[in-house]
Amino acid sequence: MLLAYLGLAACLLFSSKLQEYEPLIWTLSSGIIFTTLGCEWVYAIHEEYGYLALRNICFQVLSLILLLTYVKDESDLLLYAWTTVAGSAGANLINFLRLRKYCTWSFTWHFSWQKHLLPILVLFANSLVNLLYVRADVAQLGVMTSGDYYVGLYSVASKVTALLKQLLGAVIVVTVPRLACLYGQKGREFFQKLARQEKAALLAISIASVVNVSLNFLLIPAFKEAGAALATLLADLVTCLACYFLAKKSARLLPSGKKLASSLLGCLYVYLVCQAALAKGLGPGSTVFWAALWAIPGYFVILYLLGNRFLLEFKCGS
């Protein structure tokens, strides 16, 4: 945490472009200390996912109420940043107060860093490369284009994909305590076999990050936010192919023709519905509302009618 704040201070000191946003950056970066205090990994280890979900919902609702109450126009940008931080800060403070349920805490300089350093570095590198993969396009777009207009367009458009990538990142958090459990049940050899897979995932995401950053340099100057989107799409394709070739020895990964056809037809339907909603010339809110109203249930109806096995299994499980 201290190294992160020192690095941020150095960036603000030597970058005139960032100094313009210094109050905003320090406000948003206050979340770093709350994330450290929150120790969410403790609750992930004990699989308190119900508590984590309820906590997140409550504080996100509180953040939304503050946002709608106090943020009125563009002059309230700093206030908007504080309402954004409030959600995560409150949630992590609750985490910190509940830590004594599982452990006592204090500062110590006596720990077995030789034993834990390498596994921690693998997980840290995975998180770091994943962050680079998700955020590099926004940063490069801001540096390589004039003004914040294109950054704003791209940031709004990429919210959904960013959310999905964060969801996939959460899956990695879930696997860590499961790996520890498997270590106890099936022995060190089985654990080590699964933990090489962690390095394979790191390799795949590292390759995709390099592709993403390189393509951004080529495409952003010519196509602005559309170039960044295309670079991300191609990098996602590289991730998919890399993971497939790294994991095909361990599992059958290719879906059946029926599942693939139902998914593609469902995606085509969603695309056509969105285009029809755009053609009506409604406002942004109305366009999103009507598109979602028709696209979401229609997509699942198509999967059901075409007998998509994943949807049917989910239905039975529910």
C-alpha positions in Angstrom: 0.0 0.0 0.0 2.8 2.4 0.9 4.6 1.6 -2.3 1.5 2.3 -4.3 1.0 5.7 -2.7 4.7 6.6 -3.3 4.4 5.5 -6.9 1.3 7.6 -7.3 2.9 10.6 -5.7 5.9 10.2 -8.1 3.6 10.1 -11.2 1.7 13.2 -10.1 5.0 15.0 -9.4 6.5 14.3 -12.9 3.3 14.3 -15.1 1.9 17.8 -15.9 -1.2 16.1 -17.5 -2.0 14.3 -14.3 -1.5 17.3 -12.1 -4.6 18.9 -13.6 -6.6 16.1 -11.9 -4.7 15.8 -8.7 -7.6 16.4 -6.2 -9.7 13.9 -8.1 -6.9 11.3 -8.3 -6.1 11.6 -4.6 -9.8 11.2 -3.8 -10.2 8.1 -5.8 -6.9 6.6 -4.6 -8.1 6.8 -1.0 -9.8 3.5 -1.8 -6.4 1.8 -1.7 -6.0 2.1 2.1 -9.6 1.0 2.6 -9.0 -2.1 0.4 -5.9 -2.9 2.4 -7.8 -2.6 5.7 -10.8 -4.6 4.5 -8.8 -7.8 4.1 -11.5 -9.3 1.8 -9.3 -12.3 1.2 -10.1 -13.4 4.8 -13.8 -13.6 4.0 -13.1 -15.3 0.7 -11.1 -18.0 2.6 -14.0 -18.6 4.9 -16.4 -18.5 1.9 -18.7 -15.8 3.4 -20.1 -15.0 0.0 -23.5 -14.3 1.3 -22.2 -11.6 3.7 -20.0 -10.1 1.0 -22.9 -9.9 -1.5 -25.3 -8.3 1.1 -22.6 -5.9 2.2 -21.8 -4.8 -1.3 -25.5 -4.3 -2.2 -26.2 -2.2 0.9 -23.2 0.1 0.4 -23.8 0.4 -3.3 -27.4 1.5 -2.6 -26.1 4.0 -0.1 -23.6 5.3 -2.7 -26.3 5.6 -5.2 -28.6 7.5 -2.8 -25.7 10.0 -2.0 -25.0 10.3 -5.8 -28.6 11.2 -6.6 -29.0 13.5 -3.6 -25.8 15.6 -3.8 -24.4 15.4 -7.4 -26.3 17.8 -9.6 -24.0 18.9 -12.5 -20.4 18.8 -13.9 -19.2 21.2 -11.2 -19.8 18.4 -8.6 -17.2 16.1 -10.1 -15.1 15.9 -6.9 -18.3 15.2 -4.9 -19.1 12.4 -7.4 -15.7 10.9 -6.7 -16.4 10.9 -3.0 -19.8 9.2 -3.4 -18.1 6.5 -5.5 -15.4 5.9 -2.9 -18.0 5.9 -0.1 -19.4 2.6 -1.3 -16.1 0.6 -1.2 -14.8 2.5 1.9 -17.8 1.7 4.0 -17.8 -1.9 2.9 -14.2 -2.4 3.8 -14.5 -0.7 7.1 -17.2 -3.2 8.0 -14.8 -5.9 7.0 -12.1 -4.5 9.2 -14.4 -4.3 12.3 -15.5 -8.0 11.7 -11.9 -9.3 11.5 -11.8 -10.3 15.1 -14.4 -12.9 14.4 -11.5 -14.9 12.7 -8.3 -13.5 14.0 -6.4 -11.0 16.1 -4.3 -8.4 14.2 -1.2 -6.5 15.0 2.0 -5.3 13.2 4.7 -7.9 13.0 8.1 -8.2 11.3 8.4 -12.0 11.9 6.9 -14.0 9.1 8.0 -16.8 6.8 8.4 -14.7 3.6 10.6 -17.2 1.9 7.8 -19.8 2.1 5.0 -17.6 0.9 6.6 -15.0 -1.4 6.6 -17.0 -4.7 3.0 -18.1 -4.6 1.9 -14.6 -3.6 3.9 -13.1 -6.4 2.2 -15.4 -8.9 -1.2 -14.3 -7.7 -0.1 -10.7 -7.5 1.3 -10.8 -11.1 -2.0 -12.3 -12.3 -4.0 -9.4 -10.7 -1.5 -6.8 -12.0 -1.5 -8.1 -15.6 -5.3 -8.4 -15.5 -5.5 -4.8 -14.4 -3.2 -3.8 -17.2 -5.3 -5.8 -19.6 -8.5 -4.0 -18.5 -7.2 -0.5 -18.0 -4.4 0.0 -20.6 -6.8 1.0 -23.4 -8.4 3.8 -21.4 -5.0 5.1 -20.2 -3.5 5.0 -23.8 -6.6 6.6 -25.2 -6.2 9.5 -22.8 -2.6 10.0 -23.6 -2.7 9.6 -27.3 -5.8 11.7 -28.1 -6.6 15.3 -27.4 -9.0 15.9 -24.5 -11.2 13.6 -22.5 -14.1 13.3 -25.0 -13.0 10.0 -26.5 -12.0 8.6 -23.1 -15.5 9.3 -21.8 -17.1 7.6 -24.8 -15.0 4.6 -24.5 -15.3 4.3 -20.7 -19.1 4.3 -20.9 -19.1 1.8 -23.8 -16.7 -0.6 -22.0 -18.5 -0.7 -18.6 -20.2 -4.0 -19.4 -17.0 -5.8 -20.5 -15.1 -4.4 -17.6 -17.8 -5.7 -15.2 -17.5 -9.2 -16.8 -13.7 -9.2 -16.5 -14.0 -8.2 -12.8 -16.5 -11.1 -12.4 -14.0 -13.5 -13.9 -11.3 -12.1 -11.6 -13.5 -12.9 -8.7 -13.6 -16.5 -9.9 -9.8 -16.6 -9.3 -10.3 -15.4 -5.7 -12.8 -18.2 -5.1 -10.3 -20.8 -6.4 -7.6 -19.9 -3.9 -9.4 -21.4 -0.8 -10.6 -24.3 -2.9 -7.0 -25.1 -3.8 -6.0 -25.0 -0.2 -8.9 -27.4 0.6 -7.8 -29.8 -2.2 -4.2 -29.6 -0.9 -5.5 -31.0 2.4 -7.7 -33.7 0.9 -5.7 -35.0 -2.1 -2.2 -34.2 -1.2 0.6 -31.9 -2.5 0.9 -33.5 -6.0 -2.7 -32.7 -7.0 -2.5 -29.2 -5.6 0.7 -28.5 -7.6 -1.0 -29.7 -10.8 -3.8 -27.3 -10.3 -1.5 -24.4 -9.2 0.6 -24.8 -12.7 -2.7 -23.9 -14.3 -2.5 -20.6 -12.4 0.8 -19.9 -14.2 -0.8 -20.9 -17.5 -3.5 -18.3 -16.9 -0.9 -15.7 -16.1 0.9 -16.6 -19.4 -2.3 -16.3 -21.4 -3.3 -12.9 -19.9 0.3 -11.6 -20.3 0.3 -12.4 -24.0 -3.1 -10.7 -24.5 -1.9 -7.6 -22.6 1.1 -7.2 -24.8 -1.2 -7.6 -27.9 -3.7 -5.1 -26.5 -1.1 -2.4 -25.7 0.7 -2.9 -29.1 -2.5 -2.7 -31.1 -3.6 0.4 -29.2 -0.4 2.2 -30.4 -1.4 1.3 -34.0 -5.1 1.8 -34.0 -5.9 4.6 -31.5 -4.2 7.4 -33.6 -6.3 6.5 -36.6 -9.6 5.4 -35.2 -9.7 6.9 -31.6 -12.2 5.0 -29.3 -13.2 2.6 -32.1 -9.5 1.6 -32.5 -9.2 0.9 -28.7 -12.4 -1.2 -28.9 -11.0 -3.2 -31.9 -7.7 -3.7 -30.1 -9.5 -5.1 -27.0 -11.7 -7.4 -29.1 -8.6 -8.8 -30.8 -6.8 -9.2 -27.5 -9.8 -11.0 -26.1 -9.6 -13.4 -29.1 -5.9 -14.0 -28.3 -6.8 -14.8 -24.7 -9.5 -17.3 -25.8 -7.1 -19.0 -28.2 -4.2 -19.0 -25.7 -6.3 -20.5 -22.9 -7.7 -23.1 -25.3 -4.3 -24.4 -26.4 -2.9 -24.3 -22.8 -5.9 -26.2 -21.3 -7.0 -28.6 -24.1 -4.8 -31.4 -22.7 -6.8 -31.2 -19.4 -10.4 -30.9 -20.6 -12.7 -31.1 -23.6 -13.4 -27.4 -24.3 -15.2 -27.2 -27.7 -18.9 -26.8 -27.2 -21.5 -28.8 -29.2 -22.9 -27.4 -32.4 -26.3 -27.0 -30.8 -24.9 -24.9 -28.0 -22.8 -22.8 -30.3 -25.7 -22.2 -32.8 -28.1 -21.2 -30.0 -25.7 -18.8 -28.5 -24.8 -17.2 -31.9 -28.5 -16.8 -32.8 -29.3 -15.3 -29.4 -26.5 -12.8 -29.9 -27.8 -12.0 -33.4 -31.2 -11.4 -32.0 -29.9 -9.0 -29.3 -27.9 -7.1 -31.9 -31.0 -6.6 -34.1 -33.1 -5.5 -31.2 -30.5 -2.9 -30.2 -30.3 -1.6 -33.7 -34.1 -1.3 -33.9 -34.2 0.6 -30.6 -31.5 3.0 -31.8 -33.4 3.5 -35.1 -36.4 4.9 -33.1 -34.4 7.9 -32.1 -35.3 7.8 -28.4 -33.2 9.3 -25.6 -30.4 7.2 -24.1 -32.4 6.0 -21.1 -35.4 5.0 -23.2 -33.3 3.3 -25.7 -31.5 1.2 -23.1 -34.8 0.4 -21.4 -36.7 -0.8 -24.5 -33.6 -2.7 -25.8 -33.2 -4.5 -22.5 -36.9 -5.2 -22.2 -37.0 -7.1 -25.5 -33.5 -8.4 -25.8 -32.9 -10.1 -22.5 -36.0 -12.4 -22.3 -35.8 -13.0 -26.1 -32.2 -14.2 -25.8 -33.1 -16.8 -23.1 -36.2 -17.9 -25.0 -34.0 -18.7 -28.0 -31.6 -20.7 -25.9 -34.5 -22.6 -24.4 -36.3 -23.3 -27.7 -33.0 -24.6 -29.2 -32.3 -26.8 -26.2 -29.2 -25.2 -24.9 -27.9 -27.6 -22.3 -26.4 -25.0 -20.0 -29.7 -23.1 -19.7 -31.6 -26.3 -19.1 -29.2 -27.4 -16.4 -29.5 -24.0 -14.7 -33.3 -24.3 -14.8 -33.1 -27.7 -13.1 -30.7 -26.4 -10.5 -33.0 -23.5 -9.7 
